[in-house]
């Protein structure tokens, strides 16, 4: 009797404790939601769109455009947007001789990412090709960094008559076990992922922001210029969904793409850092180059010793040199800047 009485007596006492815990958890999620919403709005106020918009296939895309000459398309990696190419200096340096178009890929920056489409490299390549056609582009050199290399490769395979050549920087081309994929993918899940993206995931991402950048830039230090990359733009719920979805797609996309590399006929420059902690250069860049050389002899490999994943920040001049080499090979090279030749010409004109 005593034990039965104790069980009955303690049961009702436990329920208020659970209810209180649930209420606290609910309040915590509400506070997180309000904080994330405020930070998202502030990030968008502080960093309004700096480029233009084009709507194709029902999707509104944001892009930066600078310069004149042969068209050069820049495709950023996962977790960032076109601002990354601005901070690296690549847009401004290339704009001296090219018409540079740097897209925010679907879901990143200020570009839309409709949920009724699985945004594989092929689907993104199709959309961006249509966008370029809408902008009056007949052909282009396409540069991709990291995840963007898969989209660049898909463009080269889908529309080889349109793509004059590819520059692939720090790419992931072949599937491999990835713990980071498992950890980064949950915000892409329906319902639970939506709850995470609007509450705890952005806050956790902000706490890990410096560690994430450190892994990307290692062994180099995070450059002071990268302070201009607004963390909360990358941590907005909409962009977190895109990032998580691309993390989940990374391995199957590389597996599917690898089966088609033998069909690639356009000139390629494969660039990578030997100390890349995100996409191992031996497994990815060197392997892709060897396969392309065996199939078409159209590939050149450039390895940068002691450089990590953000090669376009460490050596933007090497990336620009690869772009120029592709332009020359494709027969679309602009009149490249030659300081010595210009100095000699000025001296000749002055009679020296």
N, C-alpha and C positions, 0 to 999 in steps of 0.2 A: 504494500500500500504506500509506504513512504517513497519508494523509488518511483512508482507510477505518478505520485503527486509531484515529485521533483521534476520529472520529465514534462508533465503538463504545465508546471509553473515556469519552467525555463523556456518553453517554446515561445510564448508570447513576447518574452523579453528579447529574444533574438531578432524578431522581426523589426522592431524599431531600429536596431543597429544596422540591419541591412538597408532599410529605407533611408536612414541617415547617410550611409555610404553612397547609395545611389544618387541621393540628392546632391551630395558634395561632388560626385563625379560629373553630374549634369551641370552643376554650376561651373566646374572647371572647364568643361567643354564649351559652355556658353562664353566664358571669359576668353578662352582661346579663340573662339570664332570672332568675337568682337575685336580682339587684338589683331588677328590676321586680316580682317576686313579693313581696319584702320591703316595698317601698314601697306596693304595692297593699294588702297586709294592714294596714300601718300606717295608711294613709288611711282604710280602713274601720273600724278600731278607733277612730281619732280622730274620725270623722264617722259615727256610727251613724245609722240611719233616725230621723228626728224626727217622721214622720207616721204614716199608717195604710196598710193594704194592702187591695186588693180584687182578686179573681180573676174575670175574665170571659173567655169564649171560650178558656179554657185558658191565659190570660196573667195573671201576677201583676203588678199595677201599684201603685206607691207614690205617695202624694199627701199634700199638706199641706192642712189644712182649718182655717179660722178664721172667726169672726164669725157673724152671723145676718142674715137678710133675703133679698132676691132673690139668686139664685145667679150668681156671677161665676166663670168658668173661665179660668185662666191657662195658656197653652201657651208654653213657653220655646223658644229658638232652638237651633241646632246647636252641639254642643260643650259645652253647659252643662246644668243641670238646675234643678229648682224653687228651689234655694237662691239662684239669681240674683234671683228676685223678692223673696226675703226681704231680701237685701242692699240692694236698691234702695229698700226701705221701702214698696213698693207693696202687699204683702200686708197689713201692719199698718194702713196708712192706709185701705185699702178695707174691711178687716174691721170698721170702725166702723159700716158701713151695709149690707154685703153678706155673704152666705155665700160665702166665697172658697175655691175648690178649685183648687190648683195641682198639676198632675200632673207626675211625671217621665215624659216620653214614652217609648215603648218603647226599651229599651236604654240609657237615660240614668238617672243617679242609681241608684235601687234598683229600677227596673222591668225586667222581662224583655223580651227581644226574640228570640223563636224564629226559628231560621234557616230554617225551612221556609216563611216568608212574606216577600214583598217589601213592606217597610213604606212604601208610597206614602202621600201625604196622604190618599187615600180610605180605605185600609185602617186608618190610624191614626184617622181620623175615626169610622169604624164602631166600632172598639174603644172609643174614649173615650166615644162616645154610649152604648154598652152599659154601660160602667162607671158613667156618671152615672145611668142608669136604675137600676142596682143600688144606687146610693146614695140613691135616692128623689127624684131631681131630675126635675121635669116640664118645666122650661124654663130657659134660662140665657143670659146675655150671655157671649160668648166673646171673649177677647183673645188674640191671638197676637203674638209677637215674632219677627222674622227668619224662619227656616224654619218656625216655628210658625204664621206667618200662612197658609201654604199649607194646613195642617191645619185652621185656623179657617175658611178659605174653603170647604174641602171639607165641613165640618160644615154651614155655611150653605147649601150647595147640596144636600146629601144630606137634611137634616132641617130645612127652613125653619120647620116648625111648632114645632120644639123650640128653635131659636136665635132669641132675641128681638132680637139685634143683634150686630154685630161691631166690635171695635176692633182695627185692624191697625197695628202699630208696626214701622217700619223693615223692611218686607217686601220680598221678591224675588218679583215677579209675572210678569215677562216674560223669556224666555230671552235670553242674551247670552253672548259669548265670556268664559270664565272660566279663567284660568291656575291660580288657586288650586284649582279643582276637580280639574284633572289632578294637581296636587301632593298633594292631600289624599286622593284616592280609593284608592291602592294597598293600604292596610291592609284594605280590604274584600274583596280578592281571595282566592279559596280557596288554601289551602296556603301560598303565598308571603306573602300578607297575614297569615295566622295566625302565621307565623314572625316577621314584622316586629312585629306587635302585642305579642308576648310578649318581645321583645328590644330592638331598636334604636329602634323608632318612639316608645315612651314617653320614652326618653331624649332623642331629638331634639326631641320635643314640649316637654320641660321646658326645654331650652336655648332654644327659640323662644317660650316662654310669655310673656315680657314683651313681645316684639315683636308677638305675636298680639294681646295685650290693647291695646297701644298703637294698633294699626290699628283695633280695634273702637271705642275711645273717642275717637280723634283727631277734632277738634282739642282736645277737652278732655283734661286730664290723667287718668290712671288714679286714681280716688278712693281715698283711704286705706281706706275701708270695704271695698274689693274684696280687701283682703288676707285677708278672711274666706272668700273663695272658694278651697277647697283644690285646688291644681293637680293633685295626684296622684289626686284623685277623677275629674277629667276625663280623666286619662291612663291610667286602668286599661284593660287590653286589651279588656274587654267594651264599655266606652264608646267606645274608639277605633274599634271595629268599627262601632258605630252612627253615629259621626260621619263615618267614611269612606264608609259606605253612603249617608248623606244627602247628602254632597258629590257623590257620583256620580249621585244621583237628582235633584239640584237643577234642572239645566237641562231634562231631559226632563219633570220634574214641572211646572215652570212652563209649558212648551210645551203640555202636555196640559190644564192648568187654565185657561190663557188662552182656550182655545176655548169654555169654559163660563161665563165671567164674565157674559155677557149674560143668563143665566138667574137671576142672583142677585137676590132680591127683598127681603131683609132690610135694615134700616138699617145703614149702615156709616160709621165714622169712620176715615179714613186719616191716620195721623200719620207724619212723617218729619223727619229733620234735613237741612238743605240741604248739609251737609258730610259726609254719610255716605260713607265710603270702602269700604264693603262692598256696599251696595245703593244705587246711584245714584238719588236721589229723582226726578229728571226722567224717567228711563227707567222707573221703577217706580211710585212713589206718585202723581206727577202724572198719568201716563198712565192708571193704573187709575181714579183719581178722574174724569178726563174721560170715560172710557168708561162708567163707572157712571152718571154724570150724564146722559149721552146716552141710556142705556137706561131707567133707572128713576127718576132724580132722587132717589135714596135715599142719596147719598154726600155727606159733608162732608170737606174736606181741611184738615189743620193742619200747616203747615210751620214748623219752628223754625230760624231763621237761626243759622248758626254752630255747629250741633249735629251730632254724628256718629251712629254706628249705635246707641249705647246711650242712646237718648233717655229711656227710663224711669228711667235713673240721673240724667241731667242735669236732667230736669224731670218727676219723678213726679207733681207736682201737675197738670201739663197732661194727663197720661195719665188721672188720676183724673177730671178735668173732662170728658174725652171719654166715660169710662164713665158718668158721671152724665147726660150729655146723651143717650146711647143709652137709658139706663134711663127717662128722662123721655119720650123719643120712643116707646118701646115700651110705656109705660103701666105700668111696674113700678118706678118710682122710689121709694126708701125716703124716710123723713123725713130729709132731708139736714141736716147740722149747719149752723146759722146763728148764729154768735156774737153778731151784733148783735141778732137777734130774741130770743135767749135772755137777753141782758143786759137788754133792755127788759122782758121778762116778769118777770125777777127784781125789777127796779125797781118794776114795777107791783104785784107781790105784797107788797113791803115798804112800799108807800104813798108811794114817792118820786115 
